[in-house]
Amino acid sequence: MTTEMLHFTPEEIARAADLLRQGETVGMPTETVYGLACDAGNPSAVKKVFAAKGRPADNPLIVHIADIADWKPLVKEIPPLAMRLAERFWPGPLTIILPRSEAVPAITAGGLDTVGVRFPAHPAAQALIRAAGVPVAAPSGNRSGSPSPTTAAHMLADMDGRIPAILDGGSCICGVESTVILLDDAESVRVLRPGFVTPEQLQTVAAHVTVDPAVLARVEPGTVVRSPGMKYRHYAPNAQVTLVEGDQAHFLAFMASHREAGEFALCFDADEPLCKAAGIRCLPYGDTDEARAAAFFSRLRELDDAGAAHVYVRAPHTDGVGLAVFNRLLRAAGYDIVSTESSEEGEW
C-alpha cells in the first residue's frame, strides 16, 4: 500500500471523506495532534485503526464530531454540567466521557460502557468530519507507544504503507492530546488526562475539579481505565528517557556528569546556551508551558534522528498546561524520574 499525502482543499477533503465512508483509515490533523481517523460506527474500520497502530484493544478511542448537535446520538444522556462544559470549551481540546449509546460499537469504546467525545477546533478536521457525514474515531496517528505526531511528516514516518492517506493540515497548535474528563456527579469533574484545557479553566464551569491519581502515577496491570493515555507506556522515542526535576543550577550540575556518547538533554530555552558552554549535547523545547507542549513530541523525534541513546528531560512544573507536558513525559520515561535537589532517583 502506498500512503497518499492529501492537502486541505475541497477536492482532497472529498477524497479523504470517501475513504472514511468506504471503511478505510485516514490521517487527520487536529489542533492537538494528528489522529488516525475512521468511521466510529464501523467495527471493521475501527479494527483497521487498532491494527495500523498496534494498539491494545482495551484502550478506548475518542469519537470526534463537527457539530455539538451530533453529540446527542452517541450518548445516553447529556447532563447539564456536560453541556455547560461543551458550550464553554467546544470546539477545542476537551474530551467529555459519558455513558455510550448503541450507536457507538463496543470495539470503539474499548469494551467500556462509556465513550469520550470531542469537537475539534481544527478547520480541516471539521471539514473532513462534515464531508464524511459520520462521527470519526481518531486516536493519535502514531504507532502505539511512540511520540504522538504533530505534523503530517511525523505521521507518515510511522504510518507509511499502513494506511491509504494522510490529510496535511500543517503543524498542530497544541501539541498534546486533549484533556479528558469524567463527571463524578452533577457539579464535579475528574481529569483523567490533562491537556490544554486545564483544571483551573474547568473550575470556571464546574464547582469541583479533581485530578485522577493516575495522571501522575502508574496504573497497575489489569486495571480498567476510561481514558486513552492512562494505562500503557506512551509517547516514548527509541531512546531511553529520564525525567529530571530541579532548578536550572541542579539540572546543569546533573547533566555535567551525563555527557557520554549518546546522552542528550532536552532542556528549557534558557538552559541551552549554558548546556552548550558546558559541552552538554542538548535541544531546547520551549520557554513556556504552551511552547513546551507544542514542541516536545517533535524534539523527541529529532533526538531519535540524532542517534540519542538516553535523553534527560528537564521537567516542567505541574500547574496549568505544564501538568499535561509532565504527564506525557512521565509516561515517555516509563516513570524513570530523578530529583536533582534530593539526589533520589528511580522508578515511580
N, C-alpha and C positions, 0 to 999 in steps of 0.2 A: 504493500500500500504506500502511495505517495501522499504525504500531508500537504495540502494546498494552503497557501497563505492568502487569505482574503482581506479586503480593505473595507473601511467604513463608507461604503457607497450604497445607494438604493439597490443596485443590481446585485451586489455581493452580499448584502443583508438578506435579500430574497433567496440567494443560493444557499446561505447558511440555514435559513429558516426551512427550506425544502429538505435539507439533510436531517434536521431535527424531526420534522414530520414523518420522515421515512424510517425513523428509529435509529438514526446514526448519532454520533457524538461530535461536538464542535467546541473548539476553544473559544471562550467568551471573555472579553475584558469587562472588569467592573472597577469601581473606584477603590476597592480593597486590594484584591489580587486577581489574576486570571483564573477563570473557572473552567472545568470540563463539563460542558452543558449537554443535557439530553432531555427528552420528554419525561417529566417527572411521573406521569401516569402510565408509562410504558415499561413494564418489568424487563422486557428483553433489552431495551435501550439502557436501562439502569445497570443491568448485568455487564454491558459493554464498558460502562464507566468504571465499575469495580475492577474489571479485567485489565483495562488500559492503565489504571493507576497501581494495580497490585494492592488494592485497599481491602482491609478486613471487612467482611460482610456485616459485622455488628457495629460498624462505625456509621452513624446516620448521615444522610445527605440533607442539605438545606435546599428548600424549594424557593425559587425566585419568581416574582410576579412583576408586572409593569403597570398595574393599576390597583389601588387599595381595594376596589370592589372585587378583585379576583381572589382576595384572601378568604372570603366567607365560605366558598365551596370546599376549601381544603381542610377546614377545622370544624369541630362540633359546635363550638360557640366562641364568640369573641367577647370576653369580659370588658366592662367599661375601662378599667385601667389599661388593658392591652390596646384598646382603641385610642386612648389618650396618648399613649406612648408612640403608636404608629403615626398619629396626626402630628406629633411633635418632631419625630426623627426620620420619617419616611418622606421621599426616597432618601436612603442613606444607609450607613454601615451598622444597622441594628437588626438582629435576628430574634424573633419572638417565638418561643416554644409554647404550643397549645395542644390539647388532645386532637388527634387527626381524625378526619372523616374517612369514609370508604373510598373517596376519590384518590387518596394517597396510598399506593400499594405498600405492603409491609416491607418489601425489599428496599424501597426508597427511604423508609424511616428506620432502617437498621433493625427491623423486627420489633420496634417500640410501638406503644400506643399513642405517641406524640409525634409532632412534626415541627421543625423550625422553618419559619417563613420570613423572607425579607423582600423589600422593594428596593433594588439597587439604584444608585443615582447616576451611573454612567450612561450617557445617551446611547452608546452602541448596544449596551446590554438591554436597555429599554426597547430600542428599535427591533432587536432580534427577537425578544420575547413576544412583542406585539405582532411581528410578522409571522412568527411560528404559530401563534394562536393557542399556545398551551403553556401551563406553568412549567418552569425549567428547573430541574435539579442540577446543581453545579458546585461540586466540591472543588477545592483548589486544583489547578491544572498541572500538577507535578506528579512524578512517580511518588508513591506513598512513602512518607518519611523524609523526603528530600526538601530543600528550601522551596518555599512557595514561589511561583513565577510572578514577577511584577512587570514583565514585558512579554510581547509575543515571541521574541527570540528565546527567552528563558523557557517558555512553554514548548517551543519547537525542539529545543535541546533535549527535553525529557520525553516528548510525545511523537517525535518524527517517525513516521511509519506505523504508528499505533492508532492514529485517528485520521479521519478524512480531511479535516480542515481546521484552521485557526483563524479567527477574526481579529485582525490587528487594530486595536483601538488606542495605541500609544502606551506610555508608561502609566501605571496605576498611581493615583494621588496619595492614597492612604498607606499602602504597602504592607498592611497586616489585615488578616481576615476580620470579618465583622464581629462586633460584640454580640454574644449570645446570652439571652436572659430567659429565666423561668419565673412565672408568677407563683409565689408561695401562698398568697391569699389576696383578698380584694384590694389591698393597698401596699403589698410587699413584693419586691423584685429581688431575685437572686442572680448574680452574674456568674455564669458558668464558664464563659471565655471572654476575657477582656479585649477591647478593641478601641476604635476611635470615639465611640460614644462611651464616655467614662462614667464610673459610679457617681461622680459629682454631678454630671449632667442629668443622669437618671433621677437624682434626688430632687430635681426641679419639677418632676411629674409624680413620682411615687413617694408615699410617706416614709417608707422604709426600704433601704437598699443594703443588701449584704453581698459579700464576695464569697463564693463557694471555696472551702478549704482546698479543693483540688486545683484551683488556679495556681497555687504556689507549692503544691505537694504532689508526690507520686500517688497515682491511683493503683490500688492493688489489682493483680490479675484476677479476672473473673467478675470484676465489678461492672454492673450495668451503668452506663453513662448516657445522658440525654443530649449531649452536645459533641460534635466533632472537636478534635483537638484536646480532649481531656485524658484519654486512656493510653495512647501509644506514643512511643518516641517519634517526634515530628520535627520537621523543619531543619534537619541536620545535613550539613555538607559531607563530603567524603572524609574531610579532616576531622580529627578529634577536637572537640570544643570544651573549653573550661571557662566558666563564668567567674569573673574576678570582681569582688566587691571591695570598695575602698576609695579614698580620695586620690587626687592626682599624684601626690608625692608617694603614697603607698603603692599605687599601681605601677609607677615608674620604677620604684625600688624592686618590686616583684619581677617586672619584666627584665630588669638588668641581669637576672640570673636565668633567663629563659631566652637566650639568643642563639641557640644551636640551630643547625641547618633544619629547615622545615618548620621552625617555630615563628609564629607571627602574632602581632597584636591587632585586635580590632578596637580602635580607641576613639575617644571624643576628638572633635576637630582641634580643640586647644591642646590636646596631648601630642598631636602629630609632629610638630617641629622639635619637641623635646625628645620624643622617641627616636626620631631620625638622628638627632645630635648624639644620642647615646648608642647608636648602632643597632637599634631595635627595628626589625622589619615590621611595617605596620600599614594599615589602611584606616582612614577615619570614616566614621559612619554618622556624623552629624553633630550639631551643637545644640539641638533642642530635641525634645521627645518626638515631636512630629517629624523632624528631619531624620532621626534615627529609625523611626518606624518605616519611613519611605525607602530607606537605603539599605538596611542591614541584610535582607534576603539577597539583594544583588551583590553586596560586598562578600557574603559567604560564598557565593558562586565564583566571584573573582578570585578569592583566595584558593579555592579548589583549582582554578585555572593556573594559578601561580605555583602550584605544587605544594601548598601548605600541608604539613602532616599534623600540626597541632595549632589551634587558634585559641588565644587567650583574649576574651572579650571583656572590656571594662563595662561593668553592669550599670544600667541606668537605675534611677530611683523608682519606686513603685507607686507614685502618685500620677493621676491623670492618665495620659496615653503611655507614660513610662511603664505602667503596670502591664500593658499589652506587650511591649517590647521585652520586658523582663520575663514574662510568661513564655514567649516564643523561644527566647534564648535559653531559658532553663530547660525546656524540652529538647532543644537542639543539643544541649550539653549532656543530656541524659542524667540531669541532676548533679553533675560534677561541678562543684562550686567551691571557691576558696575566698575566705575573708582575710584580706591582707592586714587589716588592723589587729586581728586577733591571732593571725598565723594558724588558723584552723582550716583544714581543707578535707574534702572527701565528698561522697555522695550524700545527697539529702535523703 
